[in-house]
């Protein structure tokens, strides 16, 4: 994947997470829902995994900010905007 003419490498779960969000733009997903759809978990109380993967994706996709936090609920993919230029 290229971001601002530089190649970035995504771990398999990062790719799955981004792929899922890309197929559902502007839709908000809670952490538990993402764990179910992306990781295949049926039940879990530990949703920190999602937060860590979102953080890594944001770092790799910087300066584009395409993953938005919906406070108190989860995440959504938004129209790309670039705060670095």
Backbone as CSV, one residue per row, in Angstrom:
resi,resn,N_x,N_y,N_z,CA_x,CA_y,CA_z,C_x,C_y,C_z
1,UNK,0.846,-1.164,0.000,0.000,0.000,0.000,0.898,1.235,0.000
2,UNK,0.523,2.243,-0.796,1.282,3.489,-0.852,0.514,4.604,-0.161
3,UNK,1.222,5.337,0.667,0.675,6.527,1.330,1.684,7.645,1.103
4,UNK,1.268,8.686,0.382,2.145,9.810,0.063,3.454,9.323,-0.550
5,UNK,3.322,8.455,-1.524,4.467,7.914,-2.274,5.446,7.110,-1.432
6,UNK,5.007,6.640,-0.301,5.870,5.736,0.478,5.094,4.454,0.749
7,UNK,5.825,3.368,0.638,5.198,2.069,0.851,5.069,1.792,2.346
8,UNK,3.894,1.326,2.729,3.712,0.917,4.116,3.322,-0.555,4.128
9,UNK,3.753,-1.218,5.147,3.429,-2.630,5.307,2.462,-2.774,6.464
10,UNK,1.400,-3.532,6.215,0.408,-3.776,7.253,0.494,-5.213,7.724
11,UNK,0.381,-5.402,9.025,0.276,-6.746,9.584,-1.067,-7.323,9.130
12,UNK,-1.201,-8.643,9.099,-2.450,-9.246,8.619,-3.710,-8.717,9.307
13,UNK,-3.695,-8.562,10.614,-4.885,-8.077,11.306,-5.130,-6.595,11.034
14,UNK,-4.075,-5.827,10.859,-4.240,-4.424,10.486,-4.912,-4.326,9.123
15,UNK,-4.468,-5.166,8.197,-5.070,-5.178,6.864,-6.549,-5.570,6.939
16,UNK,-6.858,-6.609,7.701,-8.255,-7.049,7.841,-9.126,-5.953,8.438
17,UNK,-8.600,-5.264,9.440,-9.351,-4.191,10.083,-9.594,-3.044,9.103
18,UNK,-8.558,-2.610,8.402,-8.709,-1.534,7.434,-9.648,-1.948,6.309
19,UNK,-9.512,-3.161,5.836,-10.383,-3.689,4.783,-11.850,-3.659,5.222
20,UNK,-12.116,-4.096,6.436,-13.486,-4.095,6.952,-14.033,-2.672,7.020
21,UNK,-13.246,-1.755,7.567,-13.700,-0.367,7.673,-13.913,0.258,6.293
22,UNK,-13.045,-0.083,5.331,-13.177,0.459,3.975,-14.457,-0.025,3.299
23,UNK,-14.911,-1.194,3.650,-16.144,-1.720,3.059,-17.398,-1.201,3.764
24,UNK,-17.200,-0.417,4.824,-18.312,0.165,5.570,-17.999,1.624,5.922
25,UNK,-17.733,2.468,4.909,-17.351,3.855,5.212,-18.473,4.601,5.918
26,UNK,-18.063,5.490,6.786,-18.970,6.358,7.540,-19.838,5.606,8.554
27,UNK,-19.681,4.305,8.643,-20.454,3.515,9.604,-19.645,3.386,10.887
28,UNK,-20.285,3.560,12.015,-19.606,3.491,13.309,-19.712,2.075,13.857
29,UNK,-18.577,1.550,14.321,-18.535,0.201,14.878,-17.935,0.230,16.274
30,UNK,-18.601,-0.428,17.198,-18.079,-0.597,18.541,-16.938,-1.604,18.531
31,UNK,-16.144,-1.555,19.565,-14.986,-2.450,19.663,-15.402,-3.923,19.643
32,UNK,-16.456,-4.262,20.348,-16.911,-5.653,20.391,-17.345,-6.130,19.016
33,UNK,-18.017,-5.267,18.273,-18.444,-5.609,16.908,-17.240,-5.824,16.012
34,UNK,-16.236,-4.968,16.132,-15.023,-5.140,15.330,-14.301,-6.432,15.694
35,UNK,-14.248,-6.749,16.978,-13.623,-8.015,17.389,-14.353,-9.211,16.772
36,UNK,-15.644,-9.118,16.694,-16.434,-10.209,16.116,-16.183,-10.328,14.607
37,UNK,-16.270,-9.216,13.880,-16.158,-9.256,12.424,-14.733,-9.427,11.909
38,UNK,-13.766,-8.813,12.570,-12.382,-8.837,12.078,-11.579,-9.990,12.672
39,UNK,-11.730,-10.223,13.975,-10.953,-11.265,14.644,-11.721,-12.580,14.765
40,UNK,-13.030,-12.531,14.598,-13.833,-13.743,14.700,-14.175,-14.134,16.130
41,UNK,-13.958,-13.222,17.083,-14.279,-13.518,18.478,-15.786,-13.465,18.687
42,UNK,-16.307,-14.438,19.394,-17.739,-14.450,19.702,-18.033,-13.613,20.942
43,UNK,-17.225,-13.776,21.961,-17.413,-13.013,23.194,-16.048,-12.599,23.725
44,UNK,-15.984,-11.388,24.219,-14.750,-10.919,24.826,-15.041,-9.700,25.676
45,UNK,-14.305,-9.576,26.720,-14.408,-8.382,27.549,-13.220,-7.461,27.310
46,UNK,-12.154,-7.993,26.701,-10.953,-7.213,26.440,-11.028,-6.631,25.034
47,UNK,-11.340,-5.349,24.952,-11.431,-4.694,23.656,-10.196,-3.849,23.357
48,UNK,-9.199,-3.933,24.186,-7.969,-3.154,24.010,-7.253,-3.522,22.711
49,UNK,-7.407,-4.756,22.258,-6.800,-5.205,21.011,-7.183,-4.281,19.861
50,UNK,-8.439,-3.905,19.798,-8.914,-3.016,18.739,-8.214,-1.669,18.844
51,UNK,-8.141,-1.114,20.034,-7.495,0.184,20.227,-6.041,0.172,19.770
52,UNK,-5.328,-0.895,20.093,-3.915,-1.016,19.719,-3.774,-1.081,18.196
53,UNK,-4.606,-1.866,17.539,-4.533,-1.980,16.082,-4.930,-0.674,15.389
54,UNK,-5.918,0.022,15.923,-6.309,1.324,15.378,-5.142,2.304,15.501
55,UNK,-4.500,2.316,16.649,-3.359,3.213,16.864,-2.244,2.917,15.859
56,UNK,-1.939,1.650,15.648,-0.891,1.277,14.687,-1.262,1.690,13.270
57,UNK,-2.521,1.485,12.893,-2.974,1.909,11.567,-2.837,3.416,11.402
58,UNK,-3.240,4.159,12.405,-3.136,5.621,12.335,-1.688,6.059,12.142
59,UNK,-0.771,5.421,12.852,0.647,5.758,12.722,1.145,5.454,11.312
60,UNK,0.740,4.325,10.778,1.200,3.927,9.446,0.565,4.755,8.337
61,UNK,-0.653,5.194,8.535,-1.366,5.967,7.526,-1.128,7.476,7.644
62,UNK,-0.381,7.889,8.665,-0.121,9.314,8.874,0.590,9.890,7.657
63,UNK,0.298,11.106,7.285,-0.511,12.106,7.959,-2.007,12.055,7.623
64,UNK,-2.423,11.099,6.819,-3.861,10.990,6.548,-4.584,10.602,7.827
65,UNK,-5.706,11.205,8.037,-6.512,10.869,9.211,-7.846,10.334,8.712
66,UNK,-7.908,9.024,8.551,-9.109,8.415,7.983,-9.910,7.614,8.997
67,UNK,-9.331,7.326,10.137,-10.042,6.575,11.167,-10.378,7.526,12.308
68,UNK,-11.659,7.699,12.520,-12.138,8.641,13.523,-12.676,7.887,14.731
69,UNK,-12.349,8.385,15.902,-12.901,7.844,17.141,-14.261,8.468,17.388
70,UNK,-15.227,7.635,17.689,-16.540,8.106,18.108,-16.564,7.872,19.610
71,UNK,-16.382,8.940,20.328,-16.182,8.877,21.778,-17.275,8.052,22.468
72,UNK,-16.813,7.125,23.292,-17.728,6.296,24.075,-18.331,5.143,23.309
73,UNK,-17.942,4.995,22.018,-18.541,3.908,21.253,-17.533,3.100,20.449
74,UNK,-16.804,3.735,19.545,-15.896,2.960,18.702,-15.239,3.804,17.632
75,UNK,-15.240,3.278,16.402,-14.484,3.895,15.317,-15.271,3.865,14.018
76,UNK,-14.867,4.792,13.118,-15.426,4.797,11.779,-14.373,5.289,10.798
77,UNK,-14.527,4.888,9.552,-13.670,5.371,8.477,-14.324,6.602,7.877
78,UNK,-13.574,7.671,7.734,-14.093,8.930,7.192,-13.336,9.290,5.921
79,UNK,-13.847,10.302,5.217,-13.171,10.789,4.024,-11.749,11.172,4.368
80,UNK,-10.796,10.796,3.514,-9.407,11.134,3.810,-9.195,12.643,3.847
81,UNK,-8.466,13.072,4.832,-7.958,14.443,4.848,-6.550,14.389,5.394
82,UNK,-5.767,15.329,4.980,-4.339,15.322,5.274,-3.999,16.558,6.075
83,UNK,-3.618,16.368,7.333,-3.256,17.502,8.171,-1.778,17.859,8.028
84,UNK,-1.055,17.082,7.239,0.373,17.313,7.114,0.744,18.238,5.979
85,UNK,-0.235,18.671,5.177,0.104,19.521,4.043,-0.909,20.609,3.866
